[in-house]
């Protein structure tokens, strides 16, 4: 993140965010408990960061892959969280 900055190399920065999010999501799924939920929250944040660069118009394949993985991270987070917050996360997953 220090070399691929958003300002100087936005597509490489977005790819780094995407890859970071994938790793965090995998850790979240494997870790379980509060640690797993935190990893999933961080993955969602990183996917959303990548989507500030990956647009449907300019980078449709990257945008679609990121949206897909964001929805999965939100779904996993929603299932773990449960209750009304979990329902909100699941709704966000459907909208992604």
Secondary structure, DSSP 8 states (H G I E B T S, - for coil): --SS-TTT-HHHHHHHHHHHHHHHHHHHHHH-HHHHHHHHHHHHHHHHHHTTT--TTT-HHHHHHHHHHHHHHHHHHHHHH-HHHHHHHHHHHHH-
